[in-house]
Amino acid sequence: MVTLAIAYESIQLIARCLVVCSRDSLLQIRLGEFFQWR
């Protein structure tokens, strides 16, 4: 049971990191397009 809880927490942490990373990459792409238009 303890290992399950630890695995669940680590999965949540990884998922959060992936969401943040994907958001950052999307932001960089948007900024790149914005600066290309100018």
mmCIF entry with sequence, helices, sheets and N, C-alpha, C, O atoms, coordinates in Angstrom:
data_MODEL
# 
_entry.id   MODEL 
# 
_entity.id                         1 
_entity.type                       polymer 
_entity.pdbx_number_of_molecules   1 
# 
_entity_poly.entity_id                      1 
_entity_poly.type                           'polypeptide(L)' 
_entity_poly.nstd_linkage                   no 
_entity_poly.nstd_monomer                   no 
_entity_poly.pdbx_seq_one_letter_code       MVTLAIAYESIQLIARCLVVCSRDSLLQIRLGEFFQWR 
_entity_poly.pdbx_seq_one_letter_code_can   MVTLAIAYESIQLIARCLVVCSRDSLLQIRLGEFFQWR 
_entity_poly.pdbx_strand_id                 A 
# 
loop_
_entity_poly_seq.entity_id 
_entity_poly_seq.num 
_entity_poly_seq.mon_id 
_entity_poly_seq.hetero 
1 1  MET n 
1 2  VAL n 
1 3  THR n 
1 4  LEU n 
1 5  ALA n 
1 6  ILE n 
1 7  ALA n 
1 8  TYR n 
1 9  GLU n 
1 10 SER n 
1 11 ILE n 
1 12 GLN n 
1 13 LEU n 
1 14 ILE n 
1 15 ALA n 
1 16 ARG n 
1 17 CYS n 
1 18 LEU n 
1 19 VAL n 
1 20 VAL n 
1 21 CYS n 
1 22 SER n 
1 23 ARG n 
1 24 ASP n 
1 25 SER n 
1 26 LEU n 
1 27 LEU n 
1 28 GLN n 
1 29 ILE n 
1 30 ARG n 
1 31 LEU n 
1 32 GLY n 
1 33 GLU n 
1 34 PHE n 
1 35 PHE n 
1 36 GLN n 
1 37 TRP n 
1 38 ARG n 
# 
_struct_asym.id          A 
_struct_asym.entity_id   1 
# 
_struct_conf.conf_type_id            HELX_P 
_struct_conf.id                      HELX_P1 
_struct_conf.pdbx_PDB_helix_id       AA1 
_struct_conf.beg_label_comp_id       VAL 
_struct_conf.beg_label_asym_id       A 
_struct_conf.beg_label_seq_id        2 
_struct_conf.pdbx_beg_PDB_ins_code   ? 
_struct_conf.end_label_comp_id       TRP 
_struct_conf.end_label_asym_id       A 
_struct_conf.end_label_seq_id        37 
_struct_conf.pdbx_end_PDB_ins_code   ? 
_struct_conf.beg_auth_comp_id        VAL 
_struct_conf.beg_auth_asym_id        A 
_struct_conf.beg_auth_seq_id         2 
_struct_conf.end_auth_comp_id        TRP 
_struct_conf.end_auth_asym_id        A 
_struct_conf.end_auth_seq_id         37 
_struct_conf.pdbx_PDB_helix_class    1 
_struct_conf.details                 ? 
_struct_conf.pdbx_PDB_helix_length   36 
# 
_struct_conf_type.id          HELX_P 
_struct_conf_type.criteria    ? 
_struct_conf_type.reference   ? 
# 
loop_
_atom_site.group_PDB 
_atom_site.id 
_atom_site.type_symbol 
_atom_site.label_atom_id 
_atom_site.label_alt_id 
_atom_site.label_comp_id 
_atom_site.label_asym_id 
_atom_site.label_entity_id 
_atom_site.label_seq_id 
_atom_site.pdbx_PDB_ins_code 
_atom_site.Cartn_x 
_atom_site.Cartn_y 
_atom_site.Cartn_z 
_atom_site.occupancy 
_atom_site.B_iso_or_equiv 
_atom_site.pdbx_formal_charge 
_atom_site.auth_seq_id 
_atom_site.auth_comp_id 
_atom_site.auth_asym_id 
_atom_site.auth_atom_id 
_atom_site.pdbx_PDB_model_num 
ATOM 1   N N  . MET A 1 1  ? 0.831 -1.212 0.000   1.00 0.00 ? 1  MET A N  1 
ATOM 2   C CA . MET A 1 1  ? 0.000 0.000  0.000   1.00 0.00 ? 1  MET A CA 1 
ATOM 3   C C  . MET A 1 1  ? 0.869 1.267  0.000   1.00 0.00 ? 1  MET A C  1 
ATOM 4   O O  . MET A 1 1  ? 0.563 2.241  -0.689  1.00 0.00 ? 1  MET A O  1 
ATOM 5   N N  . VAL A 1 2  ? 1.944 1.237  0.776   1.00 0.00 ? 2  VAL A N  1 
ATOM 6   C CA . VAL A 1 2  ? 2.815 2.416  0.843   1.00 0.00 ? 2  VAL A CA 1 
ATOM 7   C C  . VAL A 1 2  ? 3.455 2.677  -0.510  1.00 0.00 ? 2  VAL A C  1 
ATOM 8   O O  . VAL A 1 2  ? 3.519 3.822  -0.958  1.00 0.00 ? 2  VAL A O  1 
ATOM 9   N N  . THR A 1 3  ? 3.933 1.611  -1.172  1.00 0.00 ? 3  THR A N  1 
ATOM 10  C CA . THR A 1 3  ? 4.578 1.778  -2.484  1.00 0.00 ? 3  THR A CA 1 
ATOM 11  C C  . THR A 1 3  ? 3.571 2.312  -3.498  1.00 0.00 ? 3  THR A C  1 
ATOM 12  O O  . THR A 1 3  ? 3.924 3.095  -4.380  1.00 0.00 ? 3  THR A O  1 
ATOM 13  N N  . LEU A 1 4  ? 2.312 1.882  -3.368  1.00 0.00 ? 4  LEU A N  1 
ATOM 14  C CA . LEU A 1 4  ? 1.274 2.375  -4.282  1.00 0.00 ? 4  LEU A CA 1 
ATOM 15  C C  . LEU A 1 4  ? 1.087 3.877  -4.117  1.00 0.00 ? 4  LEU A C  1 
ATOM 16  O O  . LEU A 1 4  ? 0.983 4.608  -5.102  1.00 0.00 ? 4  LEU A O  1 
ATOM 17  N N  . ALA A 1 5  ? 1.046 4.334  -2.871  1.00 0.00 ? 5  ALA A N  1 
ATOM 18  C CA . ALA A 1 5  ? 0.869 5.759  -2.609  1.00 0.00 ? 5  ALA A CA 1 
ATOM 19  C C  . ALA A 1 5  ? 2.048 6.552  -3.173  1.00 0.00 ? 5  ALA A C  1 
ATOM 20  O O  . ALA A 1 5  ? 1.856 7.610  -3.771  1.00 0.00 ? 5  ALA A O  1 
ATOM 21  N N  . ILE A 1 6  ? 3.263 6.044  -2.983  1.00 0.00 ? 6  ILE A N  1 
ATOM 22  C CA . ILE A 1 6  ? 4.450 6.733  -3.492  1.00 0.00 ? 6  ILE A CA 1 
ATOM 23  C C  . ILE A 1 6  ? 4.410 6.779  -5.023  1.00 0.00 ? 6  ILE A C  1 
ATOM 24  O O  . ILE A 1 6  ? 4.712 7.811  -5.622  1.00 0.00 ? 6  ILE A O  1 
ATOM 25  N N  . ALA A 1 7  ? 4.036 5.659  -5.655  1.00 0.00 ? 7  ALA A N  1 
ATOM 26  C CA . ALA A 1 7  ? 3.945 5.609  -7.115  1.00 0.00 ? 7  ALA A CA 1 
ATOM 27  C C  . ALA A 1 7  ? 2.907 6.617  -7.610  1.00 0.00 ? 7  ALA A C  1 
ATOM 28  O O  . ALA A 1 7  ? 3.138 7.318  -8.595  1.00 0.00 ? 7  ALA A O  1 
ATOM 29  N N  . TYR A 1 8  ? 1.759 6.688  -6.920  1.00 0.00 ? 8  TYR A N  1 
ATOM 30  C CA . TYR A 1 8  ? 0.696 7.626  -7.313  1.00 0.00 ? 8  TYR A CA 1 
ATOM 31  C C  . TYR A 1 8  ? 1.190 9.065  -7.234  1.00 0.00 ? 8  TYR A C  1 
ATOM 32  O O  . TYR A 1 8  ? 0.926 9.867  -8.129  1.00 0.00 ? 8  TYR A O  1 
ATOM 33  N N  . GLU A 1 9  ? 1.911 9.391  -6.156  1.00 0.00 ? 9  GLU A N  1 
ATOM 34  C CA . GLU A 1 9  ? 2.427 10.756 -5.990  1.00 0.00 ? 9  GLU A CA 1 
ATOM 35  C C  . GLU A 1 9  ? 3.433 11.083 -7.087  1.00 0.00 ? 9  GLU A C  1 
ATOM 36  O O  . GLU A 1 9  ? 3.410 12.179 -7.645  1.00 0.00 ? 9  GLU A O  1 
ATOM 37  N N  . SER A 1 10 ? 4.322 10.128 -7.400  1.00 0.00 ? 10 SER A N  1 
ATOM 38  C CA . SER A 1 10 ? 5.333 10.368 -8.428  1.00 0.00 ? 10 SER A CA 1 
ATOM 39  C C  . SER A 1 10 ? 4.667 10.545 -9.793  1.00 0.00 ? 10 SER A C  1 
ATOM 40  O O  . SER A 1 10 ? 5.102 11.375 -10.591 1.00 0.00 ? 10 SER A O  1 
ATOM 41  N N  . ILE A 1 11 ? 3.614 9.769  -10.065 1.00 0.00 ? 11 ILE A N  1 
ATOM 42  C CA . ILE A 1 11 ? 2.892 9.892  -11.342 1.00 0.00 ? 11 ILE A CA 1 
ATOM 43  C C  . ILE A 1 11 ? 2.248 11.277 -11.426 1.00 0.00 ? 11 ILE A C  1 
ATOM 44  O O  . ILE A 1 11 ? 2.296 11.918 -12.476 1.00 0.00 ? 11 ILE A O  1 
ATOM 45  N N  . GLN A 1 12 ? 1.651 11.740 -10.336 1.00 0.00 ? 12 GLN A N  1 
ATOM 46  C CA . GLN A 1 12 ? 1.053 13.073 -10.320 1.00 0.00 ? 12 GLN A CA 1 
ATOM 47  C C  . GLN A 1 12 ? 2.114 14.130 -10.593 1.00 0.00 ? 12 GLN A C  1 
ATOM 48  O O  . GLN A 1 12 ? 1.872 15.071 -11.350 1.00 0.00 ? 12 GLN A O  1 
ATOM 49  N N  . LEU A 1 13 ? 3.289 13.982 -9.981  1.00 0.00 ? 13 LEU A N  1 
ATOM 50  C CA . LEU A 1 13 ? 4.375 14.941 -10.158 1.00 0.00 ? 13 LEU A CA 1 
ATOM 51  C C  . LEU A 1 13 ? 4.832 14.971 -11.612 1.00 0.00 ? 13 LEU A C  1 
ATOM 52  O O  . LEU A 1 13 ? 5.024 16.043 -12.186 1.00 0.00 ? 13 LEU A O  1 
ATOM 53  N N  . ILE A 1 14 ? 5.005 13.785 -12.210 1.00 0.00 ? 14 ILE A N  1 
ATOM 54  C CA . ILE A 1 14 ? 5.438 13.704 -13.605 1.00 0.00 ? 14 ILE A CA 1 
ATOM 55  C C  . ILE A 1 14 ? 4.385 14.336 -14.520 1.00 0.00 ? 14 ILE A C  1 
ATOM 56  O O  . ILE A 1 14 ? 4.721 15.077 -15.444 1.00 0.00 ? 14 ILE A O  1 
ATOM 57  N N  . ALA A 1 15 ? 3.111 14.039 -14.256 1.00 0.00 ? 15 ALA A N  1 
ATOM 58  C CA . ALA A 1 15 ? 2.034 14.591 -15.080 1.00 0.00 ? 15 ALA A CA 1 
ATOM 59  C C  . ALA A 1 15 ? 2.036 16.118 -14.992 1.00 0.00 ? 15 ALA A C  1 
ATOM 60  O O  . ALA A 1 15 ? 1.858 16.796 -16.004 1.00 0.00 ? 15 ALA A O  1 
ATOM 61  N N  . ARG A 1 16 ? 2.237 16.660 -13.795 1.00 0.00 ? 16 ARG A N  1 
ATOM 62  C CA . ARG A 1 16 ? 2.267 18.111 -13.609 1.00 0.00 ? 16 ARG A CA 1 
ATOM 63  C C  . ARG A 1 16 ? 3.436 18.716 -14.387 1.00 0.00 ? 16 ARG A C  1 
ATOM 64  O O  . ARG A 1 16 ? 3.289 19.752 -15.036 1.00 0.00 ? 16 ARG A O  1 
ATOM 65  N N  . CYS A 1 17 ? 4.604 18.057 -14.316 1.00 0.00 ? 17 CYS A N  1 
ATOM 66  C CA . CYS A 1 17 ? 5.781 18.551 -15.045 1.00 0.00 ? 17 CYS A CA 1 
ATOM 67  C C  . CYS A 1 17 ? 5.522 18.546 -16.544 1.00 0.00 ? 17 CYS A C  1 
ATOM 68  O O  . CYS A 1 17 ? 5.897 19.484 -17.248 1.00 0.00 ? 17 CYS A O  1 
ATOM 69  N N  . LEU A 1 18 ? 4.873 17.480 -17.036 1.00 0.00 ? 18 LEU A N  1 
ATOM 70  C CA . LEU A 1 18 ? 4.569 17.395 -18.471 1.00 0.00 ? 18 LEU A CA 1 
ATOM 71  C C  . LEU A 1 18 ? 3.630 18.520 -18.888 1.00 0.00 ? 18 LEU A C  1 
ATOM 72  O O  . LEU A 1 18 ? 3.816 19.131 -19.941 1.00 0.00 ? 18 LEU A O  1 
ATOM 73  N N  . VAL A 1 19 ? 2.617 18.795 -18.061 1.00 0.00 ? 19 VAL A N  1 
ATOM 74  C CA . VAL A 1 19 ? 1.671 19.866 -18.382 1.00 0.00 ? 19 VAL A CA 1 
ATOM 75  C C  . VAL A 1 19 ? 2.393 21.209 -18.441 1.00 0.00 ? 19 VAL A C  1 
ATOM 76  O O  . VAL A 1 19 ? 2.176 21.993 -19.365 1.00 0.00 ? 19 VAL A O  1 
ATOM 77  N N  . VAL A 1 20 ? 3.253 21.474 -17.455 1.00 0.00 ? 20 VAL A N  1 
ATOM 78  C CA . VAL A 1 20 ? 3.992 22.736 -17.419 1.00 0.00 ? 20 VAL A CA 1 
ATOM 79  C C  . VAL A 1 20 ? 4.922 22.847 -18.627 1.00 0.00 ? 20 VAL A C  1 
ATOM 80  O O  . VAL A 1 20 ? 5.010 23.902 -19.256 1.00 0.00 ? 20 VAL A O  1 
ATOM 81  N N  . CYS A 1 21 ? 5.623 21.738 -18.950 1.00 0.00 ? 21 CYS A N  1 
ATOM 82  C CA . CYS A 1 21 ? 6.555 21.754 -20.081 1.00 0.00 ? 21 CYS A CA 1 
ATOM 83  C C  . CYS A 1 21 ? 5.811 22.001 -21.382 1.00 0.00 ? 21 CYS A C  1 
ATOM 84  O O  . CYS A 1 21 ? 6.264 22.794 -22.206 1.00 0.00 ? 21 CYS A O  1 
ATOM 85  N N  . SER A 1 22 ? 4.675 21.335 -21.583 1.00 0.00 ? 22 SER A N  1 
ATOM 86  C CA . SER A 1 22 ? 3.913 21.503 -22.823 1.00 0.00 ? 22 SER A CA 1 
ATOM 87  C C  . SER A 1 22 ? 3.376 22.928 -22.914 1.00 0.00 ? 22 SER A C  1 
ATOM 88  O O  . SER A 1 22 ? 3.331 23.513 -23.996 1.00 0.00 ? 22 SER A O  1 
ATOM 89  N N  . ARG A 1 23 ? 2.970 23.481 -21.774 1.00 0.00 ? 23 ARG A N  1 
ATOM 90  C CA . ARG A 1 23 ? 2.468 24.856 -21.756 1.00 0.00 ? 23 ARG A CA 1 
ATOM 91  C C  . ARG A 1 23 ? 3.590 25.828 -22.134 1.00 0.00 ? 23 ARG A C  1 
ATOM 92  O O  . ARG A 1 23 ? 3.379 26.767 -22.902 1.00 0.00 ? 23 ARG A O  1 
ATOM 93  N N  . ASP A 1 24 ? 4.794 25.585 -21.579 1.00 0.00 ? 24 ASP A N  1 
ATOM 94  C CA . ASP A 1 24 ? 5.934 26.443 -21.879 1.00 0.00 ? 24 ASP A CA 1 
ATOM 95  C C  . ASP A 1 24 ? 6.301 26.366 -23.354 1.00 0.00 ? 24 ASP A C  1 
ATOM 96  O O  . ASP A 1 24 ? 6.586 27.393 -23.970 1.00 0.00 ? 24 ASP A O  1 
ATOM 97  N N  . SER A 1 25 ? 6.300 25.158 -23.938 1.00 0.00 ? 25 SER A N  1 
ATOM 98  C CA . SER A 1 25 ? 6.665 25.002 -25.346 1.00 0.00 ? 25 SER A CA 1 
ATOM 99  C C  . SER A 1 25 ? 5.623 25.693 -26.230 1.00 0.00 ? 25 SER A C  1 
ATOM 100 O O  . SER A 1 25 ? 5.967 26.320 -27.233 1.00 0.00 ? 25 SER A O  1 
ATOM 101 N N  . LEU A 1 26 ? 4.342 25.574 -25.849 1.00 0.00 ? 26 LEU A N  1 
ATOM 102 C CA . LEU A 1 26 ? 3.301 26.252 -26.617 1.00 0.00 ? 26 LEU A CA 1 
ATOM 103 C C  . LEU A 1 26 ? 3.508 27.763 -26.555 1.00 0.00 ? 26 LEU A C  1 
ATOM 104 O O  . LEU A 1 26 ? 3.348 28.458 -27.559 1.00 0.00 ? 26 LEU A O  1 
ATOM 105 N N  . LEU A 1 27 ? 3.864 28.267 -25.374 1.00 0.00 ? 27 LEU A N  1 
ATOM 106 C CA . LEU A 1 27 ? 4.109 29.693 -25.203 1.00 0.00 ? 27 LEU A CA 1 
ATOM 107 C C  . LEU A 1 27 ? 5.271 30.144 -26.079 1.00 0.00 ? 27 LEU A C  1 
ATOM 108 O O  . LEU A 1 27 ? 5.204 31.204 -26.702 1.00 0.00 ? 27 LEU A O  1 
ATOM 109 N N  . GLN A 1 28 ? 6.343 29.341 -26.131 1.00 0.00 ? 28 GLN A N  1 
ATOM 110 C CA . GLN A 1 28 ? 7.502 29.678 -26.961 1.00 0.00 ? 28 GLN A CA 1 
ATOM 111 C C  . GLN A 1 28 ? 7.123 29.699 -28.433 1.00 0.00 ? 28 GLN A C  1 
ATOM 112 O O  . GLN A 1 28 ? 7.570 30.577 -29.171 1.00 0.00 ? 28 GLN A O  1 
ATOM 113 N N  . ILE A 1 29 ? 6.303 28.745 -28.875 1.00 0.00 ? 29 ILE A N  1 
ATOM 114 C CA . ILE A 1 29 ? 5.862 28.702 -30.277 1.00 0.00 ? 29 ILE A CA 1 
ATOM 115 C C  . ILE A 1 29 ? 5.041 29.954 -30.589 1.00 0.00 ? 29 ILE A C  1 
ATOM 116 O O  . ILE A 1 29 ? 5.231 30.571 -31.637 1.00 0.00 ? 29 ILE A O  1 
ATOM 117 N N  . ARG A 1 30 ? 4.139 30.328 -29.699 1.00 0.00 ? 30 ARG A N  1 
ATOM 118 C CA . ARG A 1 30 ? 3.313 31.518 -29.903 1.00 0.00 ? 30 ARG A CA 1 
ATOM 119 C C  . ARG A 1 30 ? 4.186 32.762 -29.982 1.00 0.00 ? 30 ARG A C  1 
ATOM 120 O O  . ARG A 1 30 ? 3.977 33.619 -30.841 1.00 0.00 ? 30 ARG A O  1 
ATOM 121 N N  . LEU A 1 31 ? 5.183 32.864 -29.071 1.00 0.00 ? 31 LEU A N  1 
ATOM 122 C CA . LEU A 1 31 ? 6.085 34.016 -29.085 1.00 0.00 ? 31 LEU A CA 1 
ATOM 123 C C  . LEU A 1 31 ? 6.879 34.054 -30.381 1.00 0.00 ? 31 LEU A C  1 
ATOM 124 O O  . LEU A 1 31 ? 7.091 35.127 -30.947 1.00 0.00 ? 31 LEU A O  1 
ATOM 125 N N  . GLY A 1 32 ? 7.327 32.883 -30.861 1.00 0.00 ? 32 GLY A N  1 
ATOM 126 C CA . GLY A 1 32 ? 8.081 32.819 -32.109 1.00 0.00 ? 32 GLY A CA 1 
ATOM 127 C C  . GLY A 1 32 ? 7.244 33.306 -33.275 1.00 0.00 ? 32 GLY A C  1 
ATOM 128 O O  . GLY A 1 32 ? 7.727 34.073 -34.108 1.00 0.00 ? 32 GLY A O  1 
ATOM 129 N N  . GLU A 1 33 ? 5.971 32.863 -33.346 1.00 0.00 ? 33 GLU A N  1 
ATOM 130 C CA . GLU A 1 33 ? 5.084 33.312 -34.419 1.00 0.00 ? 33 GLU A CA 1 
ATOM 131 C C  . GLU A 1 33 ? 4.847 34.812 -34.313 1.00 0.00 ? 33 GLU A C  1 
ATOM 132 O O  . GLU A 1 33 ? 4.827 35.514 -35.324 1.00 0.00 ? 33 GLU A O  1 
ATOM 133 N N  . PHE A 1 34 ? 4.667 35.303 -33.092 1.00 0.00 ? 34 PHE A N  1 
ATOM 134 C CA . PHE A 1 34 ? 4.402 36.727 -32.878 1.00 0.00 ? 34 PHE A CA 1 
ATOM 135 C C  . PHE A 1 34 ? 5.563 37.580 -33.390 1.00 0.00 ? 34 PHE A C  1 
ATOM 136 O O  . PHE A 1 34 ? 5.358 38.597 -34.051 1.00 0.00 ? 34 PHE A O  1 
ATOM 137 N N  . PHE A 1 35 ? 6.805 37.141 -33.069 1.00 0.00 ? 35 PHE A N  1 
ATOM 138 C CA . PHE A 1 35 ? 7.969 37.923 -33.485 1.00 0.00 ? 35 PHE A CA 1 
ATOM 139 C C  . PHE A 1 35 ? 8.227 37.776 -34.982 1.00 0.00 ? 35 PHE A C  1 
ATOM 140 O O  . PHE A 1 35 ? 8.814 38.671 -35.590 1.00 0.00 ? 35 PHE A O  1 
ATOM 141 N N  . GLN A 1 36 ? 7.801 36.661 -35.594 1.00 0.00 ? 36 GLN A N  1 
ATOM 142 C CA . GLN A 1 36 ? 7.954 36.504 -37.044 1.00 0.00 ? 36 GLN A CA 1 
ATOM 143 C C  . GLN A 1 36 ? 7.039 37.481 -37.781 1.00 0.00 ? 36 GLN A C  1 
ATOM 144 O O  . GLN A 1 36 ? 7.413 38.015 -38.824 1.00 0.00 ? 36 GLN A O  1 
ATOM 145 N N  . TRP A 1 37 ? 5.848 37.714 -37.246 1.00 0.00 ? 37 TRP A N  1 
ATOM 146 C CA . TRP A 1 37 ? 4.898 38.617 -37.902 1.00 0.00 ? 37 TRP A CA 1 
ATOM 147 C C  . TRP A 1 37 ? 5.378 40.061 -37.881 1.00 0.00 ? 37 TRP A C  1 
ATOM 148 O O  . TRP A 1 37 ? 5.046 40.834 -38.780 1.00 0.00 ? 37 TRP A O  1 
ATOM 149 N N  . ARG A 1 38 ? 6.157 40.437 -36.867 1.00 0.00 ? 38 ARG A N  1 
ATOM 150 C CA . ARG A 1 38 ? 6.568 41.842 -36.732 1.00 0.00 ? 38 ARG A CA 1 
ATOM 151 C C  . ARG A 1 38 ? 7.714 42.187 -37.645 1.00 0.00 ? 38 ARG A C  1 
ATOM 152 O O  . ARG A 1 38 ? 8.176 43.328 -37.651 1.00 0.00 ? 38 ARG A O  1 
# 
